[in-house]
Amino acid sequence: DSFSMVGNNQYDIEFVPIYGAESMTSGYNSGIDRASGDWLIFCHDDIEIIKVRSRILSAAFEEFDVFGVCGTSRCQSSNWYYSDPGELLGRVVVPGDYAGRGDKIEVFSPVEDNCKAQALDGIFIASRASVARELRFSEEIPGFTCYDIDFSYRCHIHGYSVGVTGGILMKHYSKVDSFSEKKMSDWRLSQRIISTKFNFYRKFDDGVRHFTVPFAEDL
């Protein structure tokens, strides 16, 4: 289905639902084949847009070929958030840990504008359709993880402009501690594939390199 966004300009938005995909990469490639727009947005189904800064977001569509809401300015491993603190970009709202505890913002950097990046988180990736159709998602990556690092980092090394925008603040409802044993196993396999493919030698670790603050509506 399609609909028009409310505003001074009208944009046709086409939704392409994918059912029964064996992996995120195969599902997204199916979407690329079916979509007709000039820009394609690849996103999770468990996100909520909390706030939009229209001027900054509009600028991102002009400035970048591919952009997201979180990422790194220097990709060193199969997980973008294993970069050093000064290289992390973006913010995302996450649910509170338990009843009575409010939502938090994971702050990777206090991005208020648009910043250049090398790799992005997959909760939201906007790409020029021409770029997505040229590079596509690598279907040798199994399951539903690491597809985002692979795609966005390949966009970077192919010379396309990749960035993180401060124009959208999103809430992401999933947490790693809710992953199934199979998904965790697939994730470890995908990490090895990505590390070998791009010669990443940084060890996989779970060191926290960002901080959290309580979420407030006026942030």
N, C-alpha and C positions, 0 to 999 in steps of 0.2 A: 504494500500500500504506500501511498505518498500523501504528504500534506504540506502546507505552506507555513513557515514560521511567521509569527506576528512581528511587525516592525515596519520601518520605512521601506525596506526592500523585501521582496518575496523570494523565498528559496524553496524549491521542490526537494523534499527529503524522501528518499527511497529506502525502505527497510527490506533487507534481504535475510530472512531467518534461515538458518542452516540446521537441519535435524539429522541425527545419527552419524555425525562425523567421527571417524576413527581417531582423529588427532586434531589439535588446534590448527596445524598447518594445512591439512587437507580441507578442513572446513573453511578456513579463510580463503584458500585458493578457489574453492567452489564459489564463494561470495564474489571474489574478483571477477570470475568468469561471467557471473550473472548481473553484476551491477553496471549501471550505465552513467554514473555521475563523473564529474571532473575531479572530485575529491571523494576518497573512501575513508570511512571511520571504522576501525576495528576496536571493539570494546567488549568487556565482560558484561554479563547479564545481572551482576550483583553490585552495581554501582548506582549512586545517586548524585546528581549535580546539585551542590549546595549553593554555590555562588558563581556568577559570571561577570567578569569585567569586560564589557563588549569592546571597548577600544583596544585593549591589549590582545584579546582573542582575535579580532579582525586583523590586527597587525601580524599575528602569527601566520595567518593564511597567506599574507603577502611576503613575509620574510623567509619562511621555511618551505621545504619540499615535504618534510615529514616532521611531525611534532607530537609531543605527549605532555603529560602533567607531572611526571617524575622521571629522573634519569641521572646520567653522569656525564661530566665533561671530559672524562678520560676513562675509558673502559679497560679494566685490567683483569677481569675474570668473567666466568659464566654467569655471575649475578651482578647486576649494575650497582647494587647497594653495598657491595664489598669494596667499592672505591674509597679513597681517603676522604675525610670529612669536607675538605675544601673543594672536592670535585663532585659532591652530591648536589642534586638540583631538585627542587619542587617540594610540595606539601600534599598530604592526603589525610582525610579524616577517617578514623577507624573506630569501631564500636568499643564501648567501655568493657572492661574485663569481666564484670559480674554485675548482678542486679544492684541498682543504686549508685553505681559508679558511672559518671557521664562519659560521653564520647571524648576522644582525644584527637589531636592533630599530630601526626608524625611529620616532623619538620626536618627535611633533608637539607634545605637551605631556605632562607626567607625570600623566595623568589616573588617579586611583585611585578616584574616585567617579563620579557622574553629573553632566553639565554641559549646560546649554542650548546649542543650536546653531541655525544658520540653514540650513546645507547639509551633506550627508553624502557620504561615499565609498560607491560601489556594491558593494564587496565583500560587505557585509552590511547590509541595511536591514530592520528589523522595523517593520511598520505595522499599526495597527488596521485590520481588514478594511473597516470602514465608511468610513475615510478613503481607502483605496486604491480602493474602488469608486466613491467620489464624484469623486476627482481623476484617477485613472488615470494612465498614462504617456503622454506626448505623442508621438504617432506621426509627427509631422512631423520628428522627430529621426531621422536615418538611422543605420544601423550599430549599433555596440555601445559607444559612448562618450557622455558628457554627459547620458545619461538620468537619472543619479543626482542631478546638480545640479538639473536641471529639476524632477524630482518632489519632492525634499526642500525646495527653496527655495519652490516653490509651496505646499507644506504649511505652511511658515512664514508666508508672506504671506497665507494664508487663515486664519491665527489658530490653527493647531494647534500643539501643544507638540512641538518637535523637539529631540532631544538626542543626546549621545554618552555611551556607557556605558563605565566602566572595568571592567565585570563580565566582559568576554570579551577574552582576548588571542588573536589569530589570526595564522596564517602565511599569507601570500599568495605563491603560487609564480610568478605572472606578473611580467614586467618590461616597462617601456615599450620598452626597447631590443630586445625580441623581437617587437614589433608589425610586421606586414607593411606594405609601402608603401601598399596600399589602405586599411588600417585607419588609418594615420597621415593619409592624405588625408581620409578620412571624419571623423576627429577634428577636423581643422582646419575642415572645413565645419560640424560640429556646434558648435564654439566660436563661429563667426560667428553661427549661428542663436541660440544662447543669449545672446550678448552683445547682439544687437539686441533680442531678446525682453524682456530685463530691464533694458535701458539700462546694461549694464556697460561702463565705459570704461577700465578698467584694461587695459593692454597685455598680450598673451600673452608671457610670458617663462619662462625655465627657471631662474630664480634659486632656489637652495636656501634655504629658510627653516626647515628643521628639522635635527636632528642624528641621528647613528646611534651606537649603542653595541653592543658584542658581546652576543649573546644568551646568557643563562645560565638554566638551568632554575628557579633560585630567584628570578628577577625577577618 
